[in-house]
Amino acid sequence: PGIYVCARCGHELFSSRAKYEHSSPWPAFTETVHEDSVSKRKERPGALKVSCGKCGNGLGHEFLNDGPKRGQSRF
């Protein structure tokens, strides 16, 4: 298993164990490696803007209730 890190500062973000196949062209994960791996802010209903928890580098979104199992999010 591998660890995905922030391209800017190297902070640990996601584990390959939390990665899954999704119809989007980007890698999809169900959870972060650490509680402080990312910071989140509400952007619109059902979506949070996600940034690196250490340096603030933009990482994309967390889509609520869009994971592989009911109630899971997709990063």
Predicted model as a PDB file, atoms N, CA, C, CB and O in Angstrom, pLDDT in the B-factor column:
MODEL        1                                                                  
ATOM      1  N   PRO A   1       0.824  -1.209   0.000  1.00 72.00           N  
ATOM      2  CA  PRO A   1       0.000   0.000   0.000  1.00 72.00           C  
ATOM      3  C   PRO A   1       0.858   1.258   0.000  1.00 72.00           C  
ATOM      4  CB  PRO A   1      -0.932   0.006   1.208  1.00 72.00           C  
ATOM      5  O   PRO A   1       1.924   1.295   0.615  1.00 72.00           O  
ATOM      6  N   GLY A   2       0.392   2.266  -0.681  1.00 93.00           N  
ATOM      7  CA  GLY A   2       1.127   3.516  -0.761  1.00 93.00           C  
ATOM      8  C   GLY A   2       0.381   4.655  -0.094  1.00 93.00           C  
ATOM      9  O   GLY A   2      -0.802   4.538   0.226  1.00 93.00           O  
ATOM     10  N   ILE A   3       1.082   5.749   0.110  1.00 96.00           N  
ATOM     11  CA  ILE A   3       0.514   6.938   0.716  1.00 96.00           C  
ATOM     12  C   ILE A   3       0.580   8.071  -0.299  1.00 96.00           C  
ATOM     13  CB  ILE A   3       1.259   7.315   2.030  1.00 96.00           C  
ATOM     14  O   ILE A   3       1.637   8.326  -0.876  1.00 96.00           O  
ATOM     15  N   TYR A   4      -0.529   8.743  -0.520  1.00 94.00           N  
ATOM     16  CA  TYR A   4      -0.593   9.909  -1.381  1.00 94.00           C  
ATOM     17  C   TYR A   4      -0.302  11.128  -0.523  1.00 94.00           C  
ATOM     18  CB  TYR A   4      -1.981  10.027  -2.091  1.00 94.00           C  
ATOM     19  O   TYR A   4      -0.890  11.293   0.546  1.00 94.00           O  
ATOM     20  N   VAL A   5       0.605  11.983  -0.986  1.00 96.00           N  
ATOM     21  CA  VAL A   5       1.026  13.147  -0.214  1.00 96.00           C  
ATOM     22  C   VAL A   5       0.761  14.430  -1.000  1.00 96.00           C  
ATOM     23  CB  VAL A   5       2.520  13.041   0.156  1.00 96.00           C  
ATOM     24  O   VAL A   5       0.566  14.404  -2.215  1.00 96.00           O  
ATOM     25  N   CYS A   6       0.758  15.532  -0.293  1.00 96.00           N  
ATOM     26  CA  CYS A   6       0.583  16.843  -0.911  1.00 96.00           C  
ATOM     27  C   CYS A   6       1.768  17.127  -1.835  1.00 96.00           C  
ATOM     28  CB  CYS A   6       0.448  17.955   0.173  1.00 96.00           C  
ATOM     29  O   CYS A   6       2.921  16.938  -1.448  1.00 96.00           O  
ATOM     30  N   ALA A   7       1.482  17.574  -3.041  1.00 96.00           N  
ATOM     31  CA  ALA A   7       2.538  17.876  -4.013  1.00 96.00           C  
ATOM     32  C   ALA A   7       3.386  19.064  -3.584  1.00 96.00           C  
ATOM     33  CB  ALA A   7       1.931  18.150  -5.378  1.00 96.00           C  
ATOM     34  O   ALA A   7       4.542  19.179  -3.989  1.00 96.00           O  
ATOM     35  N   ARG A   8       2.827  19.939  -2.776  1.00 97.00           N  
ATOM     36  CA  ARG A   8       3.558  21.133  -2.353  1.00 97.00           C  
ATOM     37  C   ARG A   8       4.459  20.875  -1.141  1.00 97.00           C  
ATOM     38  CB  ARG A   8       2.578  22.244  -2.031  1.00 97.00           C  
ATOM     39  O   ARG A   8       5.617  21.293  -1.134  1.00 97.00           O  
ATOM     40  N   CYS A   9       3.932  20.182  -0.107  1.00 97.00           N  
ATOM     41  CA  CYS A   9       4.699  20.083   1.141  1.00 97.00           C  
ATOM     42  C   CYS A   9       4.994  18.658   1.605  1.00 97.00           C  
ATOM     43  CB  CYS A   9       3.966  20.789   2.218  1.00 97.00           C  
ATOM     44  O   CYS A   9       5.753  18.476   2.557  1.00 97.00           O  
ATOM     45  N   GLY A  10       4.414  17.642   0.958  1.00 97.00           N  
ATOM     46  CA  GLY A  10       4.684  16.261   1.324  1.00 97.00           C  
ATOM     47  C   GLY A  10       3.854  15.719   2.476  1.00 97.00           C  
ATOM     48  O   GLY A  10       4.094  14.601   2.934  1.00 97.00           O  
ATOM     49  N   HIS A  11       2.880  16.491   2.956  1.00 97.00           N  
ATOM     50  CA  HIS A  11       2.008  16.056   4.062  1.00 97.00           C  
ATOM     51  C   HIS A  11       1.185  14.839   3.622  1.00 97.00           C  
ATOM     52  CB  HIS A  11       1.062  17.219   4.518  1.00 97.00           C  
ATOM     53  O   HIS A  11       0.663  14.819   2.508  1.00 97.00           O  
ATOM     54  N   GLU A  12       1.066  13.827   4.487  1.00 97.00           N  
ATOM     55  CA  GLU A  12       0.297  12.620   4.162  1.00 97.00           C  
ATOM     56  C   GLU A  12      -1.189  12.931   4.077  1.00 97.00           C  
ATOM     57  CB  GLU A  12       0.545  11.523   5.207  1.00 97.00           C  
ATOM     58  O   GLU A  12      -1.759  13.542   4.981  1.00 97.00           O  
ATOM     59  N   LEU A  13      -1.818  12.499   2.968  1.00 96.00           N  
ATOM     60  CA  LEU A  13      -3.225  12.802   2.725  1.00 96.00           C  
ATOM     61  C   LEU A  13      -4.113  11.556   2.715  1.00 96.00           C  
ATOM     62  CB  LEU A  13      -3.367  13.529   1.414  1.00 96.00           C  
ATOM     63  O   LEU A  13      -5.036  11.433   3.520  1.00 96.00           O  
ATOM     64  N   PHE A  14      -3.821  10.638   1.797  1.00 94.00           N  
ATOM     65  CA  PHE A  14      -4.668   9.466   1.586  1.00 94.00           C  
ATOM     66  C   PHE A  14      -3.827   8.201   1.462  1.00 94.00           C  
ATOM     67  CB  PHE A  14      -5.534   9.648   0.334  1.00 94.00           C  
ATOM     68  O   PHE A  14      -2.666   8.258   1.056  1.00 94.00           O  
ATOM     69  N   SER A  15      -4.412   7.071   1.810  1.00 94.00           N  
ATOM     70  CA  SER A  15      -3.771   5.771   1.649  1.00 94.00           C  
ATOM     71  C   SER A  15      -4.376   5.076   0.436  1.00 94.00           C  
ATOM     72  CB  SER A  15      -3.934   4.899   2.932  1.00 94.00           C  
ATOM     73  O   SER A  15      -5.554   5.257   0.129  1.00 94.00           O  
ATOM     74  N   SER A  16      -3.565   4.283  -0.247  1.00 93.00           N  
ATOM     75  CA  SER A  16      -4.089   3.507  -1.372  1.00 93.00           C  
ATOM     76  C   SER A  16      -5.152   2.509  -0.905  1.00 93.00           C  
ATOM     77  CB  SER A  16      -2.944   2.767  -2.087  1.00 93.00           C  
ATOM     78  O   SER A  16      -5.964   2.048  -1.707  1.00 93.00           O  
ATOM     79  N   ARG A  17      -5.150   2.177   0.379  1.00 92.00           N  
ATOM     80  CA  ARG A  17      -6.170   1.268   0.925  1.00 92.00           C  
ATOM     81  C   ARG A  17      -7.557   1.899   0.923  1.00 92.00           C  
ATOM     82  CB  ARG A  17      -5.799   0.854   2.346  1.00 92.00           C  
ATOM     83  O   ARG A  17      -8.562   1.187   0.931  1.00 92.00           O  
ATOM     84  N   ALA A  18      -7.620   3.238   0.913  1.00 91.00           N  
ATOM     85  CA  ALA A  18      -8.903   3.950   0.896  1.00 91.00           C  
ATOM     86  C   ALA A  18      -9.310   4.352  -0.523  1.00 91.00           C  
ATOM     87  CB  ALA A  18      -8.827   5.194   1.786  1.00 91.00           C  
ATOM     88  O   ALA A  18     -10.337   5.001  -0.717  1.00 91.00           O  
ATOM     89  N   LYS A  19      -8.496   3.961  -1.518  1.00 90.00           N  
ATOM     90  CA  LYS A  19      -8.776   4.304  -2.915  1.00 90.00           C  
ATOM     91  C   LYS A  19      -9.768   3.308  -3.510  1.00 90.00           C  
ATOM     92  CB  LYS A  19      -7.469   4.328  -3.747  1.00 90.00           C  
ATOM     93  O   LYS A  19      -9.740   2.121  -3.184  1.00 90.00           O  
ATOM     94  N   TYR A  20     -10.638   3.798  -4.381  1.00 87.00           N  
ATOM     95  CA  TYR A  20     -11.588   2.913  -5.056  1.00 87.00           C  
ATOM     96  C   TYR A  20     -11.888   3.442  -6.450  1.00 87.00           C  
ATOM     97  CB  TYR A  20     -12.892   2.779  -4.237  1.00 87.00           C  
ATOM     98  O   TYR A  20     -11.624   4.606  -6.754  1.00 87.00           O  
ATOM     99  N   GLU A  21     -12.434   2.589  -7.282  1.00 86.00           N  
ATOM    100  CA  GLU A  21     -12.781   2.965  -8.653  1.00 86.00           C  
ATOM    101  C   GLU A  21     -14.056   3.803  -8.658  1.00 86.00           C  
ATOM    102  CB  GLU A  21     -12.956   1.709  -9.539  1.00 86.00           C  
ATOM    103  O   GLU A  21     -15.041   3.463  -8.002  1.00 86.00           O  
ATOM    104  N   HIS A  22     -14.019   4.895  -9.403  1.00 86.00           N  
ATOM    105  CA  HIS A  22     -15.180   5.774  -9.545  1.00 86.00           C  
ATOM    106  C   HIS A  22     -15.231   6.237 -10.989  1.00 86.00           C  
ATOM    107  CB  HIS A  22     -15.110   6.996  -8.556  1.00 86.00           C  
ATOM    108  O   HIS A  22     -14.230   6.168 -11.702  1.00 86.00           O  
ATOM    109  N   SER A  23     -16.374   6.702 -11.418  1.00 86.00           N  
ATOM    110  CA  SER A  23     -16.530   7.112 -12.816  1.00 86.00           C  
ATOM    111  C   SER A  23     -15.795   8.412 -13.146  1.00 86.00           C  
ATOM    112  CB  SER A  23     -17.994   7.271 -13.138  1.00 86.00           C  
ATOM    113  O   SER A  23     -15.630   8.737 -14.322  1.00 86.00           O  
ATOM    114  N   SER A  24     -15.353   9.160 -12.134  1.00 82.00           N  
ATOM    115  CA  SER A  24     -14.610  10.393 -12.406  1.00 82.00           C  
ATOM    116  C   SER A  24     -13.199  10.035 -12.881  1.00 82.00           C  
ATOM    117  CB  SER A  24     -14.553  11.305 -11.136  1.00 82.00           C  
ATOM    118  O   SER A  24     -12.702   8.951 -12.577  1.00 82.00           O  
ATOM    119  N   PRO A  25     -12.555  10.934 -13.618  1.00 85.00           N  
ATOM    120  CA  PRO A  25     -11.203  10.643 -14.101  1.00 85.00           C  
ATOM    121  C   PRO A  25     -10.122  10.797 -13.027  1.00 85.00           C  
ATOM    122  CB  PRO A  25     -10.881  11.545 -15.261  1.00 85.00           C  
ATOM    123  O   PRO A  25      -8.965  10.460 -13.278  1.00 85.00           O  
ATOM    124  N   TRP A  26     -10.466  11.293 -11.851  1.00 84.00           N  
ATOM    125  CA  TRP A  26      -9.502  11.518 -10.778  1.00 84.00           C  
ATOM    126  C   TRP A  26      -9.542  10.381  -9.775  1.00 84.00           C  
ATOM    127  CB  TRP A  26      -9.776  12.849 -10.077  1.00 84.00           C  
ATOM    128  O   TRP A  26     -10.559   9.697  -9.656  1.00 84.00           O  
ATOM    129  N   PRO A  27      -8.453  10.169  -9.052  1.00 87.00           N  
ATOM    130  CA  PRO A  27      -8.457   9.145  -7.994  1.00 87.00           C  
ATOM    131  C   PRO A  27      -9.541   9.477  -6.964  1.00 87.00           C  
ATOM    132  CB  PRO A  27      -7.056   9.050  -7.302  1.00 87.00           C  
ATOM    133  O   PRO A  27      -9.772  10.646  -6.656  1.00 87.00           O  
ATOM    134  N   ALA A  28     -10.196   8.455  -6.441  1.00 89.00           N  
ATOM    135  CA  ALA A  28     -11.259   8.634  -5.445  1.00 89.00           C  
ATOM    136  C   ALA A  28     -10.892   7.887  -4.170  1.00 89.00           C  
ATOM    137  CB  ALA A  28     -12.627   8.136  -5.993  1.00 89.00           C  
ATOM    138  O   ALA A  28     -10.423   6.751  -4.218  1.00 89.00           O  
ATOM    139  N   PHE A  29     -11.109   8.532  -3.035  1.00 90.00           N  
ATOM    140  CA  PHE A  29     -10.785   7.957  -1.727  1.00 90.00           C  
ATOM    141  C   PHE A  29     -11.976   8.103  -0.795  1.00 90.00           C  
ATOM    142  CB  PHE A  29      -9.533   8.636  -1.117  1.00 90.00           C  
ATOM    143  O   PHE A  29     -12.778   9.026  -0.940  1.00 90.00           O  
ATOM    144  N   THR A  30     -12.091   7.190   0.163  1.00 89.00           N  
ATOM    145  CA  THR A  30     -13.192   7.245   1.124  1.00 89.00           C  
ATOM    146  C   THR A  30     -12.819   7.975   2.402  1.00 89.00           C  
ATOM    147  CB  THR A  30     -13.652   5.853   1.460  1.00 89.00           C  
ATOM    148  O   THR A  30     -13.700   8.452   3.117  1.00 89.00           O  
ATOM    149  N   GLU A  31     -11.516   8.072   2.704  1.00 91.00           N  
ATOM    150  CA  GLU A  31     -11.106   8.715   3.950  1.00 91.00           C  
ATOM    151  C   GLU A  31      -9.665   9.197   3.856  1.00 91.00           C  
ATOM    152  CB  GLU A  31     -11.266   7.751   5.134  1.00 91.00           C  
ATOM    153  O   GLU A  31      -8.916   8.789   2.968  1.00 91.00           O  
ATOM    154  N   THR A  32      -9.293  10.063   4.776  1.00 94.00           N  
ATOM    155  CA  THR A  32      -7.924  10.575   4.838  1.00 94.00           C  
ATOM    156  C   THR A  32      -7.068   9.678   5.734  1.00 94.00           C  
ATOM    157  CB  THR A  32      -7.909  12.035   5.358  1.00 94.00           C  
ATOM    158  O   THR A  32      -7.591   8.846   6.475  1.00 94.00           O  
ATOM    159  N   VAL A  33      -5.758   9.855   5.659  1.00 95.00           N  
ATOM    160  CA  VAL A  33      -4.837   9.070   6.478  1.00 95.00           C  
ATOM    161  C   VAL A  33      -4.939   9.492   7.948  1.00 95.00           C  
ATOM    162  CB  VAL A  33      -3.385   9.234   5.970  1.00 95.00           C  
ATOM    163  O   VAL A  33      -5.020   8.644   8.837  1.00 95.00           O  
ATOM    164  N   HIS A  34      -4.934  10.792   8.193  1.00 95.00           N  
ATOM    165  CA  HIS A  34      -4.982  11.333   9.550  1.00 95.00           C  
ATOM    166  C   HIS A  34      -6.154  12.306   9.659  1.00 95.00           C  
ATOM    167  CB  HIS A  34      -3.640  12.037   9.919  1.00 95.00           C  
ATOM    168  O   HIS A  34      -6.637  12.824   8.652  1.00 95.00           O  
ATOM    169  N   GLU A  35      -6.592  12.541  10.854  1.00 93.00           N  
ATOM    170  CA  GLU A  35      -7.688  13.484  11.068  1.00 93.00           C  
ATOM    171  C   GLU A  35      -7.328  14.879  10.564  1.00 93.00           C  
ATOM    172  CB  GLU A  35      -8.054  13.542  12.551  1.00 93.00           C  
ATOM    173  O   GLU A  35      -8.193  15.611  10.084  1.00 93.00           O  
ATOM    174  N   ASP A  36      -6.039  15.249  10.675  1.00 95.00           N  
ATOM    175  CA  ASP A  36      -5.595  16.576  10.244  1.00 95.00           C  
ATOM    176  C   ASP A  36      -4.961  16.576   8.844  1.00 95.00           C  
ATOM    177  CB  ASP A  36      -4.603  17.127  11.246  1.00 95.00           C  
ATOM    178  O   ASP A  36      -4.281  17.534   8.476  1.00 95.00           O  
ATOM    179  N   SER A  37      -5.177  15.519   8.071  1.00 96.00           N  
ATOM    180  CA  SER A  37      -4.595  15.455   6.727  1.00 96.00           C  
ATOM    181  C   SER A  37      -5.105  16.581   5.832  1.00 96.00           C  
ATOM    182  CB  SER A  37      -4.906  14.107   6.086  1.00 96.00           C  
ATOM    183  O   SER A  37      -4.347  17.142   5.041  1.00 96.00           O  
ATOM    184  N   VAL A  38      -6.376  16.905   5.958  1.00 96.00           N  
ATOM    185  CA  VAL A  38      -6.972  17.949   5.123  1.00 96.00           C  
ATOM    186  C   VAL A  38      -7.783  18.915   5.981  1.00 96.00           C  
ATOM    187  CB  VAL A  38      -7.864  17.327   4.027  1.00 96.00           C  
ATOM    188  O   VAL A  38      -8.203  18.585   7.091  1.00 96.00           O  
ATOM    189  N   SER A  39      -7.993  20.109   5.446  1.00 96.00           N  
ATOM    190  CA  SER A  39      -8.936  21.045   6.035  1.00 96.00           C  
ATOM    191  C   SER A  39     -10.081  21.183   5.031  1.00 96.00           C  
ATOM    192  CB  SER A  39      -8.258  22.448   6.362  1.00 96.00           C  
ATOM    193  O   SER A  39      -9.891  21.035   3.824  1.00 96.00           O  
ATOM    194  N   LYS A  40     -11.273  21.469   5.558  1.00 95.00           N  
ATOM    195  CA  LYS A  40     -12.463  21.515   4.708  1.00 95.00           C  
ATOM    196  C   LYS A  40     -13.259  22.777   4.993  1.00 95.00           C  
ATOM    197  CB  LYS A  40     -13.342  20.266   4.926  1.00 95.00           C  
ATOM    198  O   LYS A  40     -13.289  23.271   6.120  1.00 95.00           O  
ATOM    199  N   ARG A  41     -13.908  23.295   3.944  1.00 95.00           N  
ATOM    200  CA  ARG A  41     -14.849  24.394   4.129  1.00 95.00           C  
ATOM    201  C   ARG A  41     -16.025  24.163   3.182  1.00 95.00           C  
ATOM    202  CB  ARG A  41     -14.166  25.791   3.867  1.00 95.00           C  
ATOM    203  O   ARG A  41     -15.850  23.668   2.068  1.00 95.00           O  
ATOM    204  N   LYS A  42     -17.202  24.521   3.630  1.00 94.00           N  
ATOM    205  CA  LYS A  42     -18.394  24.295   2.815  1.00 94.00           C  
ATOM    206  C   LYS A  42     -18.342  25.176   1.579  1.00 94.00           C  
ATOM    207  CB  LYS A  42     -19.681  24.573   3.624  1.00 94.00           C  
ATOM    208  O   LYS A  42     -18.106  26.381   1.663  1.00 94.00           O  
ATOM    209  N   GLU A  43     -18.568  24.553   0.434  1.00 92.00           N  
ATOM    210  CA  GLU A  43     -18.567  25.314  -0.816  1.00 92.00           C  
ATOM    211  C   GLU A  43     -19.971  25.410  -1.403  1.00 92.00           C  
ATOM    212  CB  GLU A  43     -17.618  24.670  -1.832  1.00 92.00           C  
ATOM    213  O   GLU A  43     -20.391  26.468  -1.872  1.00 92.00           O  
ATOM    214  N   ARG A  44     -20.681  24.302  -1.371  1.00 91.00           N  
ATOM    215  CA  ARG A  44     -22.064  24.259  -1.874  1.00 91.00           C  
ATOM    216  C   ARG A  44     -22.731  23.050  -1.235  1.00 91.00           C  
ATOM    217  CB  ARG A  44     -22.118  24.178  -3.462  1.00 91.00           C  
ATOM    218  O   ARG A  44     -22.042  22.205  -0.663  1.00 91.00           O  
ATOM    219  N   PRO A  45     -24.041  22.945  -1.317  1.00 92.00           N  
ATOM    220  CA  PRO A  45     -24.710  21.778  -0.711  1.00 92.00           C  
ATOM    221  C   PRO A  45     -24.139  20.471  -1.273  1.00 92.00           C  
ATOM    222  CB  PRO A  45     -26.241  21.839  -0.961  1.00 92.00           C  
ATOM    223  O   PRO A  45     -24.070  20.282  -2.487  1.00 92.00           O  
ATOM    224  N   GLY A  46     -23.738  19.588  -0.378  1.00 92.00           N  
ATOM    225  CA  GLY A  46     -23.220  18.289  -0.786  1.00 92.00           C  
ATOM    226  C   GLY A  46     -21.756  18.254  -1.152  1.00 92.00           C  
ATOM    227  O   GLY A  46     -21.240  17.200  -1.524  1.00 92.00           O  
ATOM    228  N   ALA A  47     -21.060  19.402  -1.055  1.00 93.00           N  
ATOM    229  CA  ALA A  47     -19.646  19.435  -1.435  1.00 93.00           C  
ATOM    230  C   ALA A  47     -18.863  20.380  -0.530  1.00 93.00           C  
ATOM    231  CB  ALA A  47     -19.494  19.863  -2.904  1.00 93.00           C  
ATOM    232  O   ALA A  47     -19.293  21.496  -0.241  1.00 93.00           O  
ATOM    233  N   LEU A  48     -17.709  19.902  -0.096  1.00 94.00           N  
ATOM    234  CA  LEU A  48     -16.793  20.699   0.702  1.00 94.00           C  
ATOM    235  C   LEU A  48     -15.508  20.920  -0.079  1.00 94.00           C  
ATOM    236  CB  LEU A  48     -16.501  20.018   2.057  1.00 94.00           C  
ATOM    237  O   LEU A  48     -15.023  20.002  -0.740  1.00 94.00           O  
ATOM    238  N   LYS A  49     -14.955  22.113  -0.015  1.00 96.00           N  
ATOM    239  CA  LYS A  49     -13.660  22.408  -0.625  1.00 96.00           C  
ATOM    240  C   LYS A  49     -12.591  21.832   0.296  1.00 96.00           C  
ATOM    241  CB  LYS A  49     -13.457  23.962  -0.853  1.00 96.00           C  
ATOM    242  O   LYS A  49     -12.627  22.062   1.505  1.00 96.00           O  
ATOM    243  N   VAL A  50     -11.637  21.085  -0.266  1.00 96.00           N  
ATOM    244  CA  VAL A  50     -10.623  20.394   0.529  1.00 96.00           C  
ATOM    245  C   VAL A  50      -9.239  20.950   0.197  1.00 96.00           C  
ATOM    246  CB  VAL A  50     -10.672  18.863   0.275  1.00 96.00           C  
ATOM    247  O   VAL A  50      -8.884  21.130  -0.968  1.00 96.00           O  
ATOM    248  N   SER A  51      -8.465  21.218   1.260  1.00 97.00           N  
ATOM    249  CA  SER A  51      -7.098  21.712   1.122  1.00 97.00           C  
ATOM    250  C   SER A  51      -6.176  20.891   2.012  1.00 97.00           C  
ATOM    251  CB  SER A  51      -7.010  23.219   1.481  1.00 97.00           C  
ATOM    252  O   SER A  51      -6.630  20.237   2.950  1.00 97.00           O  
ATOM    253  N   CYS A  52      -4.891  20.926   1.718  1.00 97.00           N  
ATOM    254  CA  CYS A  52      -3.906  20.253   2.556  1.00 97.00           C  
ATOM    255  C   CYS A  52      -4.002  20.819   3.971  1.00 97.00           C  
ATOM    256  CB  CYS A  52      -2.462  20.424   1.979  1.00 97.00           C  
ATOM    257  O   CYS A  52      -4.067  22.034   4.158  1.00 97.00           O  
ATOM    258  N   GLY A  53      -4.011  19.937   4.955  1.00 97.00           N  
ATOM    259  CA  GLY A  53      -4.122  20.360   6.340  1.00 97.00           C  
ATOM    260  C   GLY A  53      -2.879  21.042   6.873  1.00 97.00           C  
ATOM    261  O   GLY A  53      -2.915  21.637   7.950  1.00 97.00           O  
ATOM    262  N   LYS A  54      -1.775  20.966   6.133  1.00 97.00           N  
ATOM    263  CA  LYS A  54      -0.519  21.581   6.595  1.00 97.00           C  
ATOM    264  C   LYS A  54      -0.241  22.904   5.888  1.00 97.00           C  
ATOM    265  CB  LYS A  54       0.654  20.622   6.370  1.00 97.00           C  
ATOM    266  O   LYS A  54       0.019  23.914   6.543  1.00 97.00           O  
ATOM    267  N   CYS A  55      -0.295  22.907   4.550  1.00 97.00           N  
ATOM    268  CA  CYS A  55       0.113  24.114   3.811  1.00 97.00           C  
ATOM    269  C   CYS A  55      -1.038  24.845   3.118  1.00 97.00           C  
ATOM    270  CB  CYS A  55       1.140  23.745   2.784  1.00 97.00           C  
ATOM    271  O   CYS A  55      -0.850  25.957   2.626  1.00 97.00           O  
ATOM    272  N   GLY A  56      -2.228  24.234   3.071  1.00 97.00           N  
ATOM    273  CA  GLY A  56      -3.372  24.886   2.448  1.00 97.00           C  
ATOM    274  C   GLY A  56      -3.482  24.710   0.949  1.00 97.00           C  
ATOM    275  O   GLY A  56      -4.358  25.312   0.328  1.00 97.00           O  
ATOM    276  N   ASN A  57      -2.623  23.905   0.350  1.00 97.00           N  
ATOM    277  CA  ASN A  57      -2.684  23.648  -1.094  1.00 97.00           C  
ATOM    278  C   ASN A  57      -4.046  23.062  -1.463  1.00 97.00           C  
ATOM    279  CB  ASN A  57      -1.545  22.686  -1.532  1.00 97.00           C  
ATOM    280  O   ASN A  57      -4.511  22.130  -0.806  1.00 97.00           O  
ATOM    281  N   GLY A  58      -4.689  23.588  -2.496  1.00 95.00           N  
ATOM    282  CA  GLY A  58      -5.998  23.113  -2.930  1.00 95.00           C  
ATOM    283  C   GLY A  58      -5.935  21.696  -3.471  1.00 95.00           C  
ATOM    284  O   GLY A  58      -5.084  21.374  -4.300  1.00 95.00           O  
ATOM    285  N   LEU A  59      -6.857  20.839  -2.989  1.00 94.00           N  
ATOM    286  CA  LEU A  59      -6.863  19.429  -3.396  1.00 94.00           C  
ATOM    287  C   LEU A  59      -8.126  19.021  -4.141  1.00 94.00           C  
ATOM    288  CB  LEU A  59      -6.699  18.551  -2.188  1.00 94.00           C  
ATOM    289  O   LEU A  59      -8.166  17.937  -4.722  1.00 94.00           O  
ATOM    290  N   GLY A  60      -9.138  19.842  -4.140  1.00 91.00           N  
ATOM    291  CA  GLY A  60     -10.384  19.482  -4.804  1.00 91.00           C  
ATOM    292  C   GLY A  60     -11.550  19.524  -3.840  1.00 91.00           C  
ATOM    293  O   GLY A  60     -11.717  20.494  -3.100  1.00 91.00           O  
ATOM    294  N   HIS A  61     -12.365  18.463  -3.848  1.00 93.00           N  
ATOM    295  CA  HIS A  61     -13.599  18.460  -3.063  1.00 93.00           C  
ATOM    296  C   HIS A  61     -13.819  17.152  -2.318  1.00 93.00           C  
ATOM    297  CB  HIS A  61     -14.778  18.731  -3.959  1.00 93.00           C  
ATOM    298  O   HIS A  61     -13.257  16.113  -2.662  1.00 93.00           O  
ATOM    299  N   GLU A  62     -14.644  17.232  -1.299  1.00 92.00           N  
ATOM    300  CA  GLU A  62     -15.221  16.049  -0.666  1.00 92.00           C  
ATOM    301  C   GLU A  62     -16.698  16.093  -1.026  1.00 92.00           C  
ATOM    302  CB  GLU A  62     -14.982  16.018   0.921  1.00 92.00           C  
ATOM    303  O   GLU A  62     -17.395  17.050  -0.690  1.00 92.00           O  
ATOM    304  N   PHE A  63     -17.172  15.064  -1.704  1.00 90.00           N  
ATOM    305  CA  PHE A  63     -18.571  14.978  -2.086  1.00 90.00           C  
ATOM    306  C   PHE A  63     -19.277  14.086  -1.073  1.00 90.00           C  
ATOM    307  CB  PHE A  63     -18.735  14.427  -3.542  1.00 90.00           C  
ATOM    308  O   PHE A  63     -18.995  12.892  -0.976  1.00 90.00           O  
ATOM    309  N   LEU A  64     -20.188  14.674  -0.329  1.00 90.00           N  
ATOM    310  CA  LEU A  64     -20.870  13.986   0.754  1.00 90.00           C  
ATOM    311  C   LEU A  64     -21.846  12.949   0.210  1.00 90.00           C  
ATOM    312  CB  LEU A  64     -21.603  14.988   1.642  1.00 90.00           C  
ATOM    313  O   LEU A  64     -22.562  13.209  -0.757  1.00 90.00           O  
ATOM    314  N   ASN A  65     -21.870  11.793   0.824  1.00 87.00           N  
ATOM    315  CA  ASN A  65     -22.769  10.692   0.444  1.00 87.00           C  
ATOM    316  C   ASN A  65     -22.614  10.261  -1.012  1.00 87.00           C  
ATOM    317  CB  ASN A  65     -24.202  11.096   0.692  1.00 87.00           C  
ATOM    318  O   ASN A  65     -23.592   9.894  -1.663  1.00 87.00           O  
ATOM    319  N   ASP A  66     -21.386  10.308  -1.517  1.00 83.00           N  
ATOM    320  CA  ASP A  66     -21.116   9.882  -2.895  1.00 83.00           C  
ATOM    321  C   ASP A  66     -20.027   8.809  -2.930  1.00 83.00           C  
ATOM    322  CB  ASP A  66     -20.698  11.090  -3.761  1.00 83.00           C  
ATOM    323  O   ASP A  66     -19.406   8.590  -3.970  1.00 83.00           O  
ATOM    324  N   GLY A  67     -19.794   8.140  -1.799  1.00 82.00           N  
ATOM    325  CA  GLY A  67     -18.783   7.098  -1.734  1.00 82.00           C  
ATOM    326  C   GLY A  67     -19.325   5.759  -2.199  1.00 82.00           C  
ATOM    327  O   GLY A  67     -20.472   5.663  -2.635  1.00 82.00           O  
ATOM    328  N   PRO A  68     -18.498   4.726  -2.106  1.00 85.00           N  
ATOM    329  CA  PRO A  68     -18.895   3.395  -2.585  1.00 85.00           C  
ATOM    330  C   PRO A  68     -19.967   2.733  -1.724  1.00 85.00           C  
ATOM    331  CB  PRO A  68     -17.689   2.498  -2.646  1.00 85.00           C  
ATOM    332  O   PRO A  68     -20.669   1.835  -2.189  1.00 85.00           O  
ATOM    333  N   LYS A  69     -20.095   3.173  -0.470  1.00 87.00           N  
ATOM    334  CA  LYS A  69     -21.111   2.624   0.418  1.00 87.00           C  
ATOM    335  C   LYS A  69     -22.012   3.739   0.904  1.00 87.00           C  
ATOM    336  CB  LYS A  69     -20.469   1.888   1.608  1.00 87.00           C  
ATOM    337  O   LYS A  69     -21.601   4.898   0.957  1.00 87.00           O  
ATOM    338  N   ARG A  70     -23.226   3.399   1.256  1.00 87.00           N  
ATOM    339  CA  ARG A  70     -24.200   4.376   1.722  1.00 87.00           C  
ATOM    340  C   ARG A  70     -23.627   5.182   2.899  1.00 87.00           C  
ATOM    341  CB  ARG A  70     -25.516   3.671   2.134  1.00 87.00           C  
ATOM    342  O   ARG A  70     -23.090   4.616   3.852  1.00 87.00           O  
ATOM    343  N   GLY A  71     -23.750   6.488   2.813  1.00 86.00           N  
ATOM    344  CA  GLY A  71     -23.279   7.372   3.871  1.00 86.00           C  
ATOM    345  C   GLY A  71     -21.814   7.751   3.801  1.00 86.00           C  
ATOM    346  O   GLY A  71     -21.374   8.596   4.580  1.00 86.00           O  
ATOM    347  N   GLN A  72     -21.032   7.158   2.892  1.00 86.00           N  
ATOM    348  CA  GLN A  72     -19.616   7.501   2.766  1.00 86.00           C  
ATOM    349  C   GLN A  72     -19.433   8.689   1.828  1.00 86.00           C  
ATOM    350  CB  GLN A  72     -18.809   6.293   2.258  1.00 86.00           C  
ATOM    351  O   GLN A  72     -20.222   8.904   0.908  1.00 86.00           O  
ATOM    352  N   SER A  73     -18.388   9.441   2.080  1.00 88.00           N  
ATOM    353  CA  SER A  73     -18.025  10.544   1.215  1.00 88.00           C  
ATOM    354  C   SER A  73     -16.996  10.091   0.195  1.00 88.00           C  
ATOM    355  CB  SER A  73     -17.491  11.719   2.033  1.00 88.00           C  
ATOM    356  O   SER A  73     -16.379   9.034   0.327  1.00 88.00           O  
ATOM    357  N   ARG A  74     -16.829  10.916  -0.820  1.00 87.00           N  
ATOM    358  CA  ARG A  74     -15.800  10.679  -1.840  1.00 87.00           C  
ATOM    359  C   ARG A  74     -14.899  11.893  -1.892  1.00 87.00           C  
ATOM    360  CB  ARG A  74     -16.431  10.391  -3.245  1.00 87.00           C  
ATOM    361  O   ARG A  74     -15.362  13.020  -2.071  1.00 87.00           O  
ATOM    362  N   PHE A  75     -13.596  11.652  -1.734  1.00 89.00           N  
ATOM    363  CA  PHE A  75     -12.612  12.713  -1.883  1.00 89.00           C  
ATOM    364  C   PHE A  75     -12.042  12.628  -3.276  1.00 89.00           C  
ATOM    365  CB  PHE A  75     -11.493  12.613  -0.813  1.00 89.00           C  
ATOM    366  O   PHE A  75     -11.182  13.430  -3.641  1.00 89.00           O  
TER     367      PHE A  75                                                      
ENDMDL                                                                          
END                                                                             
